[in-house]
Amino acid sequence: MQELFILEDLLNVLIELETLANKHYLEMAKITDDTELMALFTRLAALELDHKDLFIRYKEKAVNFTTSKVTTEYTRYMDALLKNTIDFLKNQGGTESFEEGFNLAVKLEKDTIFFLAETKLIITKEFHSEVDNIMDQEREHLRALLEYKRS
């Protein structure tokens, strides 16, 4: 049963990360005068909602899996990661500056990629291609943010 708890928690964190990212990108779009950046943030916000919906659907379908891929060490590892991320999510308020908000966007993308990689380790193979697709999209989001920051 422990693997069920971990998968559900992991999916809940991914859902929260996508929700936070959507909200954050919409806020960032409002505070920039750069039309190119505004369009990027708006596009990223919409994509994050698509990802959230996918995780919700997956959670409804897959939290009943019965494989036993979760060791005691992995359980402790995931508990630590989940607690850290949940604390981060609880403590997020408005951003103080555009730069702080931009850096938060980068962190959200990195965290999401990381959690997706962990999710892939414990889900059934039938969902791997969907997770891979979302990871590719999140990497593209991160690339776009980092390229904009460099320019």
C-alpha positions as CSV (number, residue, x, y, z in Angstrom):
1,M,0.0,0.0,0.0
2,Q,2.9,2.4,0.5
3,E,3.5,2.7,-3.2
4,L,-0.1,3.9,-3.6
5,F,0.4,6.6,-1.1
6,I,3.6,7.8,-2.7
7,L,2.1,7.8,-6.2
8,E,-1.0,9.7,-5.1
9,D,1.2,12.2,-3.1
10,L,3.5,12.6,-6.1
11,L,0.7,13.3,-8.4
12,N,-0.9,15.7,-6.0
13,V,2.4,17.6,-5.9
14,L,2.6,17.7,-9.7
15,I,-1.0,19.0,-9.8
16,E,-0.1,21.7,-7.3
17,L,3.1,22.6,-9.2
18,E,1.1,23.0,-12.4
19,T,-1.6,25.0,-10.7
20,L,1.0,27.3,-9.1
21,A,2.9,27.6,-12.4
22,N,-0.3,28.6,-14.2
23,K,-1.1,31.2,-11.7
24,H,2.4,32.5,-11.6
25,Y,2.7,32.8,-15.4
26,L,-0.5,34.7,-15.6
27,E,0.8,37.1,-12.9
28,M,4.1,37.5,-14.7
29,A,2.3,38.3,-18.0
30,K,0.4,41.1,-16.2
31,I,3.5,42.8,-14.9
32,T,5.6,42.9,-18.0
33,D,5.5,45.5,-20.8
34,D,7.4,43.2,-23.2
35,T,4.8,41.8,-25.6
36,E,7.0,38.9,-26.6
37,L,7.5,37.9,-22.9
38,M,3.8,38.5,-22.2
39,A,2.9,36.1,-25.0
40,L,5.4,33.5,-23.7
41,F,4.0,33.7,-20.2
42,T,0.4,33.4,-21.5
43,R,1.3,30.4,-23.6
44,L,3.1,28.7,-20.7
45,A,0.2,29.3,-18.4
46,A,-2.2,27.6,-20.8
47,L,0.1,24.6,-21.2
48,E,0.5,24.2,-17.4
49,L,-3.3,23.8,-17.1
50,D,-3.2,21.1,-19.8
51,H,-0.6,19.3,-17.8
52,K,-2.6,19.7,-14.6
53,D,-5.7,18.1,-16.3
54,L,-3.6,15.2,-17.5
55,F,-2.3,14.5,-14.0
56,I,-5.8,14.6,-12.6
57,R,-7.0,12.1,-15.2
58,Y,-4.0,9.9,-14.6
59,K,-4.5,10.0,-10.8
60,E,-8.1,8.9,-11.2
61,K,-7.0,6.1,-13.4
62,A,-3.7,4.9,-11.9
63,V,-3.7,5.3,-8.2
64,N,-5.0,1.8,-7.9
65,F,-1.9,0.2,-9.4
66,T,-0.6,-2.9,-7.6
67,T,3.1,-3.2,-8.5
68,S,5.6,-3.1,-5.7
69,K,8.4,-0.9,-7.0
70,V,8.9,1.2,-3.9
71,T,11.6,0.2,-1.4
72,T,11.9,1.6,2.2
73,E,14.8,3.8,1.1
74,Y,12.9,5.1,-1.8
75,T,9.9,5.8,0.5
76,R,12.1,7.9,2.8
77,Y,13.6,9.7,-0.1
78,M,10.3,10.6,-1.6
79,D,8.8,11.6,1.8
80,A,11.7,14.1,2.2
81,L,11.2,15.5,-1.4
82,L,7.5,15.7,-1.0
83,K,7.6,17.5,2.4
84,N,10.2,20.0,1.0
85,T,8.1,20.7,-2.0
86,I,4.8,20.9,-0.1
87,D,6.5,23.4,2.4
88,F,7.7,25.4,-0.6
89,L,4.2,25.5,-2.1
90,K,2.6,26.5,1.2
91,N,5.0,29.4,1.7
92,Q,4.6,30.9,-1.8
93,G,3.0,34.3,-1.9
94,G,3.2,37.1,-4.3
95,T,6.6,37.9,-5.8
96,E,8.5,41.0,-4.7
97,S,10.1,41.8,-8.1
98,F,10.0,40.7,-11.7
99,E,13.4,39.1,-11.4
100,E,12.3,37.1,-8.3
101,G,9.2,36.0,-10.2
102,F,11.2,35.0,-13.2
103,N,13.5,32.9,-11.1
104,L,10.5,31.3,-9.4
105,A,9.2,30.3,-12.9
106,V,12.6,28.6,-13.6
107,K,12.5,26.8,-10.3
108,L,8.9,25.6,-10.9
109,E,9.9,24.2,-14.3
110,K,13.0,22.4,-12.9
111,D,11.0,21.0,-10.0
112,T,8.3,19.7,-12.4
113,I,10.8,18.0,-14.6
114,F,12.4,16.4,-11.5
115,F,9.1,15.1,-10.2
116,L,8.1,13.8,-13.6
117,A,11.3,11.8,-13.7
118,E,10.5,10.3,-10.3
119,T,6.9,9.6,-11.3
120,K,8.0,7.7,-14.3
121,L,9.9,5.3,-12.1
122,I,6.8,4.1,-10.3
123,I,4.0,4.2,-12.9
124,T,3.0,1.6,-15.4
125,K,4.7,1.7,-18.8
126,E,1.5,2.5,-20.6
127,F,1.7,6.1,-19.3
128,H,5.5,6.6,-19.9
129,S,5.0,8.2,-23.4
130,E,2.6,10.8,-21.9
131,V,5.0,11.6,-19.1
132,D,7.9,11.8,-21.6
133,N,5.8,14.2,-23.7
134,I,5.1,16.4,-20.7
135,M,8.8,16.3,-19.7
136,D,9.8,17.4,-23.2
137,Q,7.3,20.3,-22.9
138,E,8.6,21.3,-19.5
139,R,12.2,21.2,-20.8
140,E,11.0,23.5,-23.7
141,H,9.5,25.9,-21.1
142,L,12.7,25.9,-19.2
143,R,14.8,26.5,-22.4
144,A,12.5,29.4,-23.5
145,L,12.8,31.0,-20.0
146,L,16.6,30.6,-19.9
147,E,17.1,31.9,-23.4
148,Y,15.0,34.9,-22.7
149,K,17.0,35.6,-19.5
150,R,20.3,35.4,-21.4
151,S,19.1,37.9,-24.1
